[in-house]
Amino acid sequence: MARRWRIRHKLTLGLALVVGIMALLLVGTLLGLRSYRSTMKSIDSKLNELKAAQDLRESIAGIHIAADSQNSRDLEAQIVLTREKLDLYREYLGATLVKKRDLDRGQDEVPLVRDLTEQLETLARIVREDQPATGSTVALPRNAGDERVLAQLRKLQVTVDTLRDHIDTDLRRRIDIAKADYRTSLILVCCVTGLGAVATVGLTRLAYRWIVDPIRDLHAKVSRVAEGNFDSKIEVQSGDEMQDLAAAFNDMTERLQHMYADLARQVNERSRQLVRSERLAGVGFLAAGVAHEINNPLASIAFCSEALERRLDDLLRDRKDHPDYSTVASYLKMIQEEAFRCKGITQKLLEFSRVGEKQRQMTSLAEIIQSVIDMLAHHQSYKDKHIEFQARQYPHLLVNAEEIKSVVLNLAVNGLESMEKDGRLTITLDTDDGMAVMRFSDTGCGMTSEVLENLFEPFFTRSRTGRGIGLGLSISHRIVTQHGGEIEAASAGPGQGSTFEVRLPLAAANSQGGSSLKMAA
């Protein structure tokens, strides 16, 4: 399987297949020629051996004739001739063994030649012993000598016949091996020829699949993209430069689509920020008027209600059992509480008008979070809920501690108020990519996509408790933005909890911190 193969790799594969097939054909041909050459040389050597063995056999037959004639000189001469024939055969056998043309490496012939040599020597000794001594007048008995000569001749005849049989057997074996090599070469050549035909068809199909078809598909899809159809994707699965080109083109069209979508999102976000800024500006102007026009009447109402409560207590000191005393006292208390509640609302509104840069100093975020947790731990409303703080890093930032503390407090309170009894709020502190990261994860009521979209808008609230005017998260968003950070909210849906993530830059804090320390020095 071509897995991420480039075009050069595929061409190399095709060339390798062609060269491999040609190499196999060449190997098959060379094997056949080599077998033929080896067979011819072996047959040539064995034929020489066979001719020499035949001459040796005829020479031994000549010894037999000379022995029958009882001519000692002829017998000795024939033995010498036979010894020469045996030496000639030994020479041919030695040449065969040196050239490695004998299948058994002379395992059968060498012992037989040794036996022939010994038998000839024995025959020559018998002949010499049968001759009368020089100057002797007593003739030796010839019958006993003839029997010994004939017995030795029979041994020579059997041995030389055995030698001829072995040579004949070697020739037949060599021919059988040549036939087998011929069949093997023929089968190899036929198979490789068939394989070459199949490979040619396969390479043609692969060439269309790897090169021709991708180019055709690429041309067709690029033409559609050129017509303005950016949704058309080019799908080429060739695993080479064609696929890379198609992927690059798809990435380009996808980036264009993302660019258009991002531009639309940025326009929408800037529009929302503009509307939010206009609202905040309006709230700022309203806050200034409220501070001037409403705070004084609210203070008067609160002061008068307290004064009335004291006067009522003095006048009815002896008549506290009057049925209307508790009612009047509760009404006065309610007036005071609502007046102070309105004062708190105006105080929040006033915070929008304070857009100036405030003094910052190096502060530990872990200490701020821990102080907020310690404060909320003693609050009666949150006694049955759990807060867990996990600090993986302990960053120090140049921030306005009070503002960051208000952000932490606001997010923690929102998380606690969104949960039922035995709920858990987990606060984690870490650093990531040059940013200090605070995460507030609760097991509360969660949020819908509509709530997430308008969460940081002024006066937008979906508080489960019904308290609040929808300014806490807007103030927190502005504080985090003024510190160069980001605040994001996420929720899997209603009833699945929420997570707020606050990211504050470390690099900016460090650089500002360095300049601040230099100024202080």
Sequence and secondary structure as in RCSB ss.txt:
>XXXX:A:sequence
MARRWRIRHKLTLGLALVVGIMALLLVGTLLGLRSYRSTMKSIDSKLNELKAAQDLRESIAGIHIAADSQNSRDL
EAQIVLTREKLDLYREYLGATLVKKRDLDRGQDEVPLVRDLTEQLETLARIVREDQPATGSTVALPRNAGDERVL
AQLRKLQVTVDTLRDHIDTDLRRRIDIAKADYRTSLILVCCVTGLGAVATVGLTRLAYRWIVDPIRDLHAKVSRV
AEGNFDSKIEVQSGDEMQDLAAAFNDMTERLQHMYADLARQVNERSRQLVRSERLAGVGFLAAGVAHEINNPLAS
IAFCSEALERRLDDLLRDRKDHPDYSTVASYLKMIQEEAFRCKGITQKLLEFSRVGEKQRQMTSLAEIIQSVIDM
LAHHQSYKDKHIEFQARQYPHLLVNAEEIKSVVLNLAVNGLESMEKDGRLTITLDTDDGMAVMRFSDTGCGMTSE
VLENLFEPFFTRSRTGRGIGLGLSISHRIVTQHGGEIEAASAGPGQGSTFEVRLPLAAANSQGGSSLKMAA
>XXXX:A:secstr
   S  HHHHHHHHHHHHHHHHHHHHHHHHHHHHHHHHHHHHHHHHHHHHHHHHHHHHHHHHHHHHHHHT HHHH
HHHHHHHHHHHHHHHHHHHHHHHTT  TTTTTTHHHHHHHHHHHHHHHHHHHHHHS  TT  S   HHHHHHHHH
HHHHHHHHHHHHHHHHHHHHHHHHHHHHHHHHHHHHHHHHHHHHHHHHHHHHHHHHHIIIIIHHHHHHHHHHHHH
HTT TT       SSHHHHHHHHHHHHHHHHHHHHHHHHHHHHHHHHHHHHHHHHHHHHHHHHHHHHHTHHHHHH
HHHHHHHHHHHHHHHTTT TTSTTHHHHHHHHHHHHHHHHHHHHHHHHHHHHH  S    EEEEHHHHHHHHHHH
HHT GGGTTSEEEEEES   EEEE HHHHHHHHHHHHHHHHHTS TT EEEEEEEEETTEEEEEEEE S    HH
HHHTTTSTT    SSS   S HHHHHHHHHHHTT EEEEE SSTTS EEEEEEEEHHHHHHHHHHHHHHH 
